[in-house]
């Protein structure tokens, strides 16, 4: 039996999430330079996004490996 064919994705669909993470990270680095107080909080939130995404996908990958 053959597997159903997955729909192909456009270039914009493939690179949308990494581009958004990159832009948010760049904004976080910029806000870290702008000031103190609220700016610091905004930069910490923005700069923690790539770490949070990596942790989620690391956890998902380990769950997939366990199910095999």
mmJSON file of the N, C-alpha and C atoms, coordinates in Angstrom:
{"data_MODEL":{"atom_site":{
"group_PDB":["ATOM","ATOM","ATOM","ATOM","ATOM","ATOM","ATOM","ATOM","ATOM","ATOM","ATOM","ATOM","ATOM","ATOM","ATOM","ATOM","ATOM","ATOM","ATOM","ATOM","ATOM","ATOM","ATOM","ATOM","ATOM","ATOM","ATOM","ATOM","ATOM","ATOM","ATOM","ATOM","ATOM","ATOM","ATOM","ATOM","ATOM","ATOM","ATOM","ATOM","ATOM","ATOM","ATOM","ATOM","ATOM","ATOM","ATOM","ATOM","ATOM","ATOM","ATOM","ATOM","ATOM","ATOM","ATOM","ATOM","ATOM","ATOM","ATOM","ATOM","ATOM","ATOM","ATOM","ATOM","ATOM","ATOM","ATOM","ATOM","ATOM","ATOM","ATOM","ATOM","ATOM","ATOM","ATOM","ATOM","ATOM","ATOM","ATOM","ATOM","ATOM","ATOM","ATOM","ATOM","ATOM","ATOM","ATOM","ATOM","ATOM","ATOM","ATOM","ATOM","ATOM","ATOM","ATOM","ATOM","ATOM","ATOM","ATOM","ATOM","ATOM","ATOM","ATOM","ATOM","ATOM","ATOM","ATOM","ATOM","ATOM","ATOM","ATOM","ATOM","ATOM","ATOM","ATOM","ATOM","ATOM","ATOM","ATOM","ATOM","ATOM","ATOM","ATOM","ATOM","ATOM","ATOM","ATOM","ATOM","ATOM","ATOM","ATOM","ATOM","ATOM","ATOM","ATOM","ATOM","ATOM","ATOM","ATOM","ATOM","ATOM","ATOM","ATOM","ATOM","ATOM","ATOM","ATOM","ATOM","ATOM","ATOM","ATOM","ATOM","ATOM","ATOM","ATOM","ATOM","ATOM","ATOM","ATOM","ATOM","ATOM","ATOM","ATOM","ATOM","ATOM","ATOM","ATOM","ATOM","ATOM","ATOM","ATOM","ATOM","ATOM","ATOM","ATOM","ATOM","ATOM","ATOM","ATOM","ATOM","ATOM","ATOM","ATOM","ATOM","ATOM","ATOM","ATOM","ATOM","ATOM","ATOM","ATOM","ATOM","ATOM","ATOM","ATOM","ATOM","ATOM","ATOM","ATOM","ATOM","ATOM","ATOM","ATOM","ATOM"],
"id":[1,2,3,4,5,6,7,8,9,10,11,12,13,14,15,16,17,18,19,20,21,22,23,24,25,26,27,28,29,30,31,32,33,34,35,36,37,38,39,40,41,42,43,44,45,46,47,48,49,50,51,52,53,54,55,56,57,58,59,60,61,62,63,64,65,66,67,68,69,70,71,72,73,74,75,76,77,78,79,80,81,82,83,84,85,86,87,88,89,90,91,92,93,94,95,96,97,98,99,100,101,102,103,104,105,106,107,108,109,110,111,112,113,114,115,116,117,118,119,120,121,122,123,124,125,126,127,128,129,130,131,132,133,134,135,136,137,138,139,140,141,142,143,144,145,146,147,148,149,150,151,152,153,154,155,156,157,158,159,160,161,162,163,164,165,166,167,168,169,170,171,172,173,174,175,176,177,178,179,180,181,182,183,184,185,186,187,188,189,190,191,192,193,194,195,196,197,198,199,200,201,202,203,204],
"type_symbol":["N","C","C","N","C","C","N","C","C","N","C","C","N","C","C","N","C","C","N","C","C","N","C","C","N","C","C","N","C","C","N","C","C","N","C","C","N","C","C","N","C","C","N","C","C","N","C","C","N","C","C","N","C","C","N","C","C","N","C","C","N","C","C","N","C","C","N","C","C","N","C","C","N","C","C","N","C","C","N","C","C","N","C","C","N","C","C","N","C","C","N","C","C","N","C","C","N","C","C","N","C","C","N","C","C","N","C","C","N","C","C","N","C","C","N","C","C","N","C","C","N","C","C","N","C","C","N","C","C","N","C","C","N","C","C","N","C","C","N","C","C","N","C","C","N","C","C","N","C","C","N","C","C","N","C","C","N","C","C","N","C","C","N","C","C","N","C","C","N","C","C","N","C","C","N","C","C","N","C","C","N","C","C","N","C","C","N","C","C","N","C","C","N","C","C","N","C","C","N","C","C","N","C","C"],
"label_atom_id":["N","CA","C","N","CA","C","N","CA","C","N","CA","C","N","CA","C","N","CA","C","N","CA","C","N","CA","C","N","CA","C","N","CA","C","N","CA","C","N","CA","C","N","CA","C","N","CA","C","N","CA","C","N","CA","C","N","CA","C","N","CA","C","N","CA","C","N","CA","C","N","CA","C","N","CA","C","N","CA","C","N","CA","C","N","CA","C","N","CA","C","N","CA","C","N","CA","C","N","CA","C","N","CA","C","N","CA","C","N","CA","C","N","CA","C","N","CA","C","N","CA","C","N","CA","C","N","CA","C","N","CA","C","N","CA","C","N","CA","C","N","CA","C","N","CA","C","N","CA","C","N","CA","C","N","CA","C","N","CA","C","N","CA","C","N","CA","C","N","CA","C","N","CA","C","N","CA","C","N","CA","C","N","CA","C","N","CA","C","N","CA","C","N","CA","C","N","CA","C","N","CA","C","N","CA","C","N","CA","C","N","CA","C","N","CA","C","N","CA","C","N","CA","C","N","CA","C","N","CA","C","N","CA","C","N","CA","C"],
"label_alt_id":[null,null,null,null,null,null,null,null,null,null,null,null,null,null,null,null,null,null,null,null,null,null,null,null,null,null,null,null,null,null,null,null,null,null,null,null,null,null,null,null,null,null,null,null,null,null,null,null,null,null,null,null,null,null,null,null,null,null,null,null,null,null,null,null,null,null,null,null,null,null,null,null,null,null,null,null,null,null,null,null,null,null,null,null,null,null,null,null,null,null,null,null,null,null,null,null,null,null,null,null,null,null,null,null,null,null,null,null,null,null,null,null,null,null,null,null,null,null,null,null,null,null,null,null,null,null,null,null,null,null,null,null,null,null,null,null,null,null,null,null,null,null,null,null,null,null,null,null,null,null,null,null,null,null,null,null,null,null,null,null,null,null,null,null,null,null,null,null,null,null,null,null,null,null,null,null,null,null,null,null,null,null,null,null,null,null,null,null,null,null,null,null,null,null,null,null,null,null,null,null,null,null,null,null],
"label_comp_id":["UNK","UNK","UNK","UNK","UNK","UNK","UNK","UNK","UNK","UNK","UNK","UNK","UNK","UNK","UNK","UNK","UNK","UNK","UNK","UNK","UNK","UNK","UNK","UNK","UNK","UNK","UNK","UNK","UNK","UNK","UNK","UNK","UNK","UNK","UNK","UNK","UNK","UNK","UNK","UNK","UNK","UNK","UNK","UNK","UNK","UNK","UNK","UNK","UNK","UNK","UNK","UNK","UNK","UNK","UNK","UNK","UNK","UNK","UNK","UNK","UNK","UNK","UNK","UNK","UNK","UNK","UNK","UNK","UNK","UNK","UNK","UNK","UNK","UNK","UNK","UNK","UNK","UNK","UNK","UNK","UNK","UNK","UNK","UNK","UNK","UNK","UNK","UNK","UNK","UNK","UNK","UNK","UNK","UNK","UNK","UNK","UNK","UNK","UNK","UNK","UNK","UNK","UNK","UNK","UNK","UNK","UNK","UNK","UNK","UNK","UNK","UNK","UNK","UNK","UNK","UNK","UNK","UNK","UNK","UNK","UNK","UNK","UNK","UNK","UNK","UNK","UNK","UNK","UNK","UNK","UNK","UNK","UNK","UNK","UNK","UNK","UNK","UNK","UNK","UNK","UNK","UNK","UNK","UNK","UNK","UNK","UNK","UNK","UNK","UNK","UNK","UNK","UNK","UNK","UNK","UNK","UNK","UNK","UNK","UNK","UNK","UNK","UNK","UNK","UNK","UNK","UNK","UNK","UNK","UNK","UNK","UNK","UNK","UNK","UNK","UNK","UNK","UNK","UNK","UNK","UNK","UNK","UNK","UNK","UNK","UNK","UNK","UNK","UNK","UNK","UNK","UNK","UNK","UNK","UNK","UNK","UNK","UNK","UNK","UNK","UNK","UNK","UNK","UNK"],
"label_asym_id":["A","A","A","A","A","A","A","A","A","A","A","A","A","A","A","A","A","A","A","A","A","A","A","A","A","A","A","A","A","A","A","A","A","A","A","A","A","A","A","A","A","A","A","A","A","A","A","A","A","A","A","A","A","A","A","A","A","A","A","A","A","A","A","A","A","A","A","A","A","A","A","A","A","A","A","A","A","A","A","A","A","A","A","A","A","A","A","A","A","A","A","A","A","A","A","A","A","A","A","A","A","A","A","A","A","A","A","A","A","A","A","A","A","A","A","A","A","A","A","A","A","A","A","A","A","A","A","A","A","A","A","A","A","A","A","A","A","A","A","A","A","A","A","A","A","A","A","A","A","A","A","A","A","A","A","A","A","A","A","A","A","A","A","A","A","A","A","A","A","A","A","A","A","A","A","A","A","A","A","A","A","A","A","A","A","A","A","A","A","A","A","A","A","A","A","A","A","A","A","A","A","A","A","A"],
"label_entity_id":["1","1","1","1","1","1","1","1","1","1","1","1","1","1","1","1","1","1","1","1","1","1","1","1","1","1","1","1","1","1","1","1","1","1","1","1","1","1","1","1","1","1","1","1","1","1","1","1","1","1","1","1","1","1","1","1","1","1","1","1","1","1","1","1","1","1","1","1","1","1","1","1","1","1","1","1","1","1","1","1","1","1","1","1","1","1","1","1","1","1","1","1","1","1","1","1","1","1","1","1","1","1","1","1","1","1","1","1","1","1","1","1","1","1","1","1","1","1","1","1","1","1","1","1","1","1","1","1","1","1","1","1","1","1","1","1","1","1","1","1","1","1","1","1","1","1","1","1","1","1","1","1","1","1","1","1","1","1","1","1","1","1","1","1","1","1","1","1","1","1","1","1","1","1","1","1","1","1","1","1","1","1","1","1","1","1","1","1","1","1","1","1","1","1","1","1","1","1","1","1","1","1","1","1"],
"label_seq_id":[1,1,1,2,2,2,3,3,3,4,4,4,5,5,5,6,6,6,7,7,7,8,8,8,9,9,9,10,10,10,11,11,11,12,12,12,13,13,13,14,14,14,15,15,15,16,16,16,17,17,17,18,18,18,19,19,19,20,20,20,21,21,21,22,22,22,23,23,23,24,24,24,25,25,25,26,26,26,27,27,27,28,28,28,29,29,29,30,30,30,31,31,31,32,32,32,33,33,33,34,34,34,35,35,35,36,36,36,37,37,37,38,38,38,39,39,39,40,40,40,41,41,41,42,42,42,43,43,43,44,44,44,45,45,45,46,46,46,47,47,47,48,48,48,49,49,49,50,50,50,51,51,51,52,52,52,53,53,53,54,54,54,55,55,55,56,56,56,57,57,57,58,58,58,59,59,59,60,60,60,61,61,61,62,62,62,63,63,63,64,64,64,65,65,65,66,66,66,67,67,67,68,68,68],
"pdbx_PDB_ins_code":[null,null,null,null,null,null,null,null,null,null,null,null,null,null,null,null,null,null,null,null,null,null,null,null,null,null,null,null,null,null,null,null,null,null,null,null,null,null,null,null,null,null,null,null,null,null,null,null,null,null,null,null,null,null,null,null,null,null,null,null,null,null,null,null,null,null,null,null,null,null,null,null,null,null,null,null,null,null,null,null,null,null,null,null,null,null,null,null,null,null,null,null,null,null,null,null,null,null,null,null,null,null,null,null,null,null,null,null,null,null,null,null,null,null,null,null,null,null,null,null,null,null,null,null,null,null,null,null,null,null,null,null,null,null,null,null,null,null,null,null,null,null,null,null,null,null,null,null,null,null,null,null,null,null,null,null,null,null,null,null,null,null,null,null,null,null,null,null,null,null,null,null,null,null,null,null,null,null,null,null,null,null,null,null,null,null,null,null,null,null,null,null,null,null,null,null,null,null,null,null,null,null,null,null],
"Cartn_x":[0.845,0.0,0.901,0.545,1.338,0.814,1.738,1.36,0.74,-0.222,-0.775,0.301,0.268,1.265,0.976,2.024,1.875,1.905,1.138,1.119,2.442,2.965,4.219,3.956,4.982,4.874,5.615,5.133,5.808,7.008,7.878,9.047,8.637,7.599,7.122,6.636,5.972,5.497,6.653,7.691,8.84,9.615,9.829,10.695,9.947,8.64,7.874,8.223,8.219,8.496,9.946,10.956,12.325,12.551,11.929,12.067,11.42,10.251,9.578,10.402,10.974,11.814,13.043,13.636,14.803,14.487,13.351,12.954,12.673,11.967,11.672,12.961,13.913,15.198,15.958,15.958,16.633,15.98,14.66,13.972,14.323,14.488,14.893,16.28,17.206,18.541,18.511,17.653,17.529,16.932,15.896,15.27,16.201,17.106,18.07,18.999,19.219,20.101,19.374,18.054,17.303,17.115,16.95,16.684,16.566,16.07,15.92,14.441,14.183,12.813,12.021,10.998,10.137,10.925,11.883,12.708,13.451,13.968,14.672,13.751,12.55,11.576,11.211,11.017,10.688,11.833,13.063,14.205,14.346,14.134,14.217,13.16,11.976,10.907,11.244,11.677,11.991,13.192,14.206,15.395,15.201,14.166,13.895,13.066,12.502,11.682,12.449,13.64,14.349,14.688,14.993,15.295,14.039,12.909,11.65,11.257,11.407,11.077,11.987,13.28,14.217,13.863,13.488,13.128,11.868,10.89,9.657,9.965,10.736,11.026,11.979,12.849,13.703,12.842,11.876,10.968,10.121,9.622,8.832,9.659,10.908,11.792,12.068,12.255,12.502,11.259,10.085,8.839,8.651,9.026,8.921,9.896,11.103,12.109,11.662,10.989,10.509,9.395,8.574,7.437,7.845,9.062,9.507,9.857],
"Cartn_y":[-1.167,0.0,1.243,2.236,3.458,4.493,5.312,6.392,7.529,8.241,9.401,10.464,11.121,12.136,13.422,13.978,15.242,16.396,17.398,18.597,19.332,19.838,20.578,21.985,22.556,23.886,24.889,26.108,27.176,27.664,28.401,28.951,29.869,30.655,31.555,30.755,29.64,28.82,28.174,27.793,27.137,28.108,29.326,30.272,31.279,31.195,32.178,32.134,30.962,30.854,31.221,30.698,31.125,32.621,33.191,34.63,35.422,34.994,35.686,35.596,34.421,34.271,35.165,35.248,36.108,37.576,38.016,39.422,39.752,38.861,39.098,39.124,38.249,38.246,39.548,40.012,41.281,42.442,42.433,43.467,43.375,42.155,41.982,42.533,42.308,42.872,44.397,44.938,46.392,46.994,46.379,46.926,46.836,45.863,45.763,46.972,47.583,48.748,50.063,50.07,51.326,51.904,51.074,51.653,50.616,51.049,50.18,50.015,49.167,48.96,48.102,48.677,47.955,47.444,48.217,47.797,46.507,46.4,45.185,43.979,44.16,43.062,42.637,43.605,43.277,42.523,42.928,42.241,40.817,40.613,39.274,38.357,38.857,38.047,37.698,38.692,38.452,37.522,37.673,36.844,35.441,35.234,33.89,33.071,33.709,32.995,31.885,32.127,31.026,29.875,30.197,29.149,28.322,28.989,28.288,27.395,27.894,27.106,25.883,26.067,24.944,23.895,24.341,23.399,22.598,23.268,22.57,21.508,21.856,20.886,19.796,20.089,19.069,18.056,18.565,17.685,16.839,17.447,16.703,15.63,15.945,14.978,13.784,14.031,12.925,12.067,12.672,11.902,11.014,11.533,10.729,9.558,9.797,8.737,7.634,7.993,7.0,6.151,6.714,5.985,5.01,5.093,4.166,2.842],
"Cartn_z":[0.0,0.0,0.0,-0.774,-0.854,0.119,0.568,1.478,0.68,1.269,0.568,0.393,-0.719,-1.039,-0.28,0.333,1.06,0.077,0.384,-0.457,-0.316,-1.421,-1.347,-0.821,-0.235,0.357,-0.507,-0.479,-1.214,-0.406,-1.061,-0.389,0.763,0.561,1.617,2.829,2.616,3.726,4.469,3.755,4.376,5.255,4.765,5.466,6.329,6.442,7.215,8.703,9.309,10.752,11.087,10.363,10.693,10.484,9.475,9.242,10.373,10.818,11.929,13.21,13.486,14.673,14.567,13.381,13.181,13.366,12.856,13.004,14.462,15.156,16.576,17.397,17.064,17.763,17.512,16.268,15.95,16.689,16.777,17.546,19.03,19.543,20.931,21.19,20.264,20.413,20.35,19.495,19.377,20.64,21.168,22.373,23.575,23.576,24.673,24.703,23.547,23.474,23.748,23.653,23.705,25.098,26.076,27.39,28.475,29.613,30.776,31.11,32.089,32.54,31.573,30.975,30.037,28.835,28.378,27.234,27.546,28.764,29.164,29.162,29.666,29.672,28.26,27.382,25.992,25.323,25.604,24.998,25.538,26.842,27.408,26.797,26.623,26.027,24.587,23.83,22.42,22.262,23.109,22.987,23.549,24.342,24.836,23.843,22.835,21.853,21.132,20.572,19.901,20.848,22.095,23.073,23.352,23.508,23.767,22.585,21.377,20.187,20.102,20.358,20.319,21.368,22.564,23.623,23.26,22.671,22.275,21.23,20.201,19.151,19.626,20.579,21.163,21.915,22.658,23.401,22.437,21.386,20.41,19.717,19.426,18.794,19.698,20.976,21.898,22.063,22.003,22.098,20.872,19.695,18.466,18.507,19.014,19.081,20.037,21.119,22.077,21.494,20.622,20.072,18.971,18.483,17.418,17.953],
"occupancy":[1.0,1.0,1.0,1.0,1.0,1.0,1.0,1.0,1.0,1.0,1.0,1.0,1.0,1.0,1.0,1.0,1.0,1.0,1.0,1.0,1.0,1.0,1.0,1.0,1.0,1.0,1.0,1.0,1.0,1.0,1.0,1.0,1.0,1.0,1.0,1.0,1.0,1.0,1.0,1.0,1.0,1.0,1.0,1.0,1.0,1.0,1.0,1.0,1.0,1.0,1.0,1.0,1.0,1.0,1.0,1.0,1.0,1.0,1.0,1.0,1.0,1.0,1.0,1.0,1.0,1.0,1.0,1.0,1.0,1.0,1.0,1.0,1.0,1.0,1.0,1.0,1.0,1.0,1.0,1.0,1.0,1.0,1.0,1.0,1.0,1.0,1.0,1.0,1.0,1.0,1.0,1.0,1.0,1.0,1.0,1.0,1.0,1.0,1.0,1.0,1.0,1.0,1.0,1.0,1.0,1.0,1.0,1.0,1.0,1.0,1.0,1.0,1.0,1.0,1.0,1.0,1.0,1.0,1.0,1.0,1.0,1.0,1.0,1.0,1.0,1.0,1.0,1.0,1.0,1.0,1.0,1.0,1.0,1.0,1.0,1.0,1.0,1.0,1.0,1.0,1.0,1.0,1.0,1.0,1.0,1.0,1.0,1.0,1.0,1.0,1.0,1.0,1.0,1.0,1.0,1.0,1.0,1.0,1.0,1.0,1.0,1.0,1.0,1.0,1.0,1.0,1.0,1.0,1.0,1.0,1.0,1.0,1.0,1.0,1.0,1.0,1.0,1.0,1.0,1.0,1.0,1.0,1.0,1.0,1.0,1.0,1.0,1.0,1.0,1.0,1.0,1.0,1.0,1.0,1.0,1.0,1.0,1.0,1.0,1.0,1.0,1.0,1.0,1.0],
"B_iso_or_equiv":[0.0,0.0,0.0,0.0,0.0,0.0,0.0,0.0,0.0,0.0,0.0,0.0,0.0,0.0,0.0,0.0,0.0,0.0,0.0,0.0,0.0,0.0,0.0,0.0,0.0,0.0,0.0,0.0,0.0,0.0,0.0,0.0,0.0,0.0,0.0,0.0,0.0,0.0,0.0,0.0,0.0,0.0,0.0,0.0,0.0,0.0,0.0,0.0,0.0,0.0,0.0,0.0,0.0,0.0,0.0,0.0,0.0,0.0,0.0,0.0,0.0,0.0,0.0,0.0,0.0,0.0,0.0,0.0,0.0,0.0,0.0,0.0,0.0,0.0,0.0,0.0,0.0,0.0,0.0,0.0,0.0,0.0,0.0,0.0,0.0,0.0,0.0,0.0,0.0,0.0,0.0,0.0,0.0,0.0,0.0,0.0,0.0,0.0,0.0,0.0,0.0,0.0,0.0,0.0,0.0,0.0,0.0,0.0,0.0,0.0,0.0,0.0,0.0,0.0,0.0,0.0,0.0,0.0,0.0,0.0,0.0,0.0,0.0,0.0,0.0,0.0,0.0,0.0,0.0,0.0,0.0,0.0,0.0,0.0,0.0,0.0,0.0,0.0,0.0,0.0,0.0,0.0,0.0,0.0,0.0,0.0,0.0,0.0,0.0,0.0,0.0,0.0,0.0,0.0,0.0,0.0,0.0,0.0,0.0,0.0,0.0,0.0,0.0,0.0,0.0,0.0,0.0,0.0,0.0,0.0,0.0,0.0,0.0,0.0,0.0,0.0,0.0,0.0,0.0,0.0,0.0,0.0,0.0,0.0,0.0,0.0,0.0,0.0,0.0,0.0,0.0,0.0,0.0,0.0,0.0,0.0,0.0,0.0,0.0,0.0,0.0,0.0,0.0,0.0],
"pdbx_formal_charge":[null,null,null,null,null,null,null,null,null,null,null,null,null,null,null,null,null,null,null,null,null,null,null,null,null,null,null,null,null,null,null,null,null,null,null,null,null,null,null,null,null,null,null,null,null,null,null,null,null,null,null,null,null,null,null,null,null,null,null,null,null,null,null,null,null,null,null,null,null,null,null,null,null,null,null,null,null,null,null,null,null,null,null,null,null,null,null,null,null,null,null,null,null,null,null,null,null,null,null,null,null,null,null,null,null,null,null,null,null,null,null,null,null,null,null,null,null,null,null,null,null,null,null,null,null,null,null,null,null,null,null,null,null,null,null,null,null,null,null,null,null,null,null,null,null,null,null,null,null,null,null,null,null,null,null,null,null,null,null,null,null,null,null,null,null,null,null,null,null,null,null,null,null,null,null,null,null,null,null,null,null,null,null,null,null,null,null,null,null,null,null,null,null,null,null,null,null,null,null,null,null,null,null,null],
"auth_seq_id":[1,1,1,2,2,2,3,3,3,4,4,4,5,5,5,6,6,6,7,7,7,8,8,8,9,9,9,10,10,10,11,11,11,12,12,12,13,13,13,14,14,14,15,15,15,16,16,16,17,17,17,18,18,18,19,19,19,20,20,20,21,21,21,22,22,22,23,23,23,24,24,24,25,25,25,26,26,26,27,27,27,28,28,28,29,29,29,30,30,30,31,31,31,32,32,32,33,33,33,34,34,34,35,35,35,36,36,36,37,37,37,38,38,38,39,39,39,40,40,40,41,41,41,42,42,42,43,43,43,44,44,44,45,45,45,46,46,46,47,47,47,48,48,48,49,49,49,50,50,50,51,51,51,52,52,52,53,53,53,54,54,54,55,55,55,56,56,56,57,57,57,58,58,58,59,59,59,60,60,60,61,61,61,62,62,62,63,63,63,64,64,64,65,65,65,66,66,66,67,67,67,68,68,68],
"auth_comp_id":["UNK","UNK","UNK","UNK","UNK","UNK","UNK","UNK","UNK","UNK","UNK","UNK","UNK","UNK","UNK","UNK","UNK","UNK","UNK","UNK","UNK","UNK","UNK","UNK","UNK","UNK","UNK","UNK","UNK","UNK","UNK","UNK","UNK","UNK","UNK","UNK","UNK","UNK","UNK","UNK","UNK","UNK","UNK","UNK","UNK","UNK","UNK","UNK","UNK","UNK","UNK","UNK","UNK","UNK","UNK","UNK","UNK","UNK","UNK","UNK","UNK","UNK","UNK","UNK","UNK","UNK","UNK","UNK","UNK","UNK","UNK","UNK","UNK","UNK","UNK","UNK","UNK","UNK","UNK","UNK","UNK","UNK","UNK","UNK","UNK","UNK","UNK","UNK","UNK","UNK","UNK","UNK","UNK","UNK","UNK","UNK","UNK","UNK","UNK","UNK","UNK","UNK","UNK","UNK","UNK","UNK","UNK","UNK","UNK","UNK","UNK","UNK","UNK","UNK","UNK","UNK","UNK","UNK","UNK","UNK","UNK","UNK","UNK","UNK","UNK","UNK","UNK","UNK","UNK","UNK","UNK","UNK","UNK","UNK","UNK","UNK","UNK","UNK","UNK","UNK","UNK","UNK","UNK","UNK","UNK","UNK","UNK","UNK","UNK","UNK","UNK","UNK","UNK","UNK","UNK","UNK","UNK","UNK","UNK","UNK","UNK","UNK","UNK","UNK","UNK","UNK","UNK","UNK","UNK","UNK","UNK","UNK","UNK","UNK","UNK","UNK","UNK","UNK","UNK","UNK","UNK","UNK","UNK","UNK","UNK","UNK","UNK","UNK","UNK","UNK","UNK","UNK","UNK","UNK","UNK","UNK","UNK","UNK","UNK","UNK","UNK","UNK","UNK","UNK"],
"auth_asym_id":["A","A","A","A","A","A","A","A","A","A","A","A","A","A","A","A","A","A","A","A","A","A","A","A","A","A","A","A","A","A","A","A","A","A","A","A","A","A","A","A","A","A","A","A","A","A","A","A","A","A","A","A","A","A","A","A","A","A","A","A","A","A","A","A","A","A","A","A","A","A","A","A","A","A","A","A","A","A","A","A","A","A","A","A","A","A","A","A","A","A","A","A","A","A","A","A","A","A","A","A","A","A","A","A","A","A","A","A","A","A","A","A","A","A","A","A","A","A","A","A","A","A","A","A","A","A","A","A","A","A","A","A","A","A","A","A","A","A","A","A","A","A","A","A","A","A","A","A","A","A","A","A","A","A","A","A","A","A","A","A","A","A","A","A","A","A","A","A","A","A","A","A","A","A","A","A","A","A","A","A","A","A","A","A","A","A","A","A","A","A","A","A","A","A","A","A","A","A","A","A","A","A","A","A"],
"auth_atom_id":["N","CA","C","N","CA","C","N","CA","C","N","CA","C","N","CA","C","N","CA","C","N","CA","C","N","CA","C","N","CA","C","N","CA","C","N","CA","C","N","CA","C","N","CA","C","N","CA","C","N","CA","C","N","CA","C","N","CA","C","N","CA","C","N","CA","C","N","CA","C","N","CA","C","N","CA","C","N","CA","C","N","CA","C","N","CA","C","N","CA","C","N","CA","C","N","CA","C","N","CA","C","N","CA","C","N","CA","C","N","CA","C","N","CA","C","N","CA","C","N","CA","C","N","CA","C","N","CA","C","N","CA","C","N","CA","C","N","CA","C","N","CA","C","N","CA","C","N","CA","C","N","CA","C","N","CA","C","N","CA","C","N","CA","C","N","CA","C","N","CA","C","N","CA","C","N","CA","C","N","CA","C","N","CA","C","N","CA","C","N","CA","C","N","CA","C","N","CA","C","N","CA","C","N","CA","C","N","CA","C","N","CA","C","N","CA","C","N","CA","C","N","CA","C","N","CA","C","N","CA","C","N","CA","C","N","CA","C"],
"pdbx_PDB_model_num":[1,1,1,1,1,1,1,1,1,1,1,1,1,1,1,1,1,1,1,1,1,1,1,1,1,1,1,1,1,1,1,1,1,1,1,1,1,1,1,1,1,1,1,1,1,1,1,1,1,1,1,1,1,1,1,1,1,1,1,1,1,1,1,1,1,1,1,1,1,1,1,1,1,1,1,1,1,1,1,1,1,1,1,1,1,1,1,1,1,1,1,1,1,1,1,1,1,1,1,1,1,1,1,1,1,1,1,1,1,1,1,1,1,1,1,1,1,1,1,1,1,1,1,1,1,1,1,1,1,1,1,1,1,1,1,1,1,1,1,1,1,1,1,1,1,1,1,1,1,1,1,1,1,1,1,1,1,1,1,1,1,1,1,1,1,1,1,1,1,1,1,1,1,1,1,1,1,1,1,1,1,1,1,1,1,1,1,1,1,1,1,1,1,1,1,1,1,1,1,1,1,1,1,1]
}}}
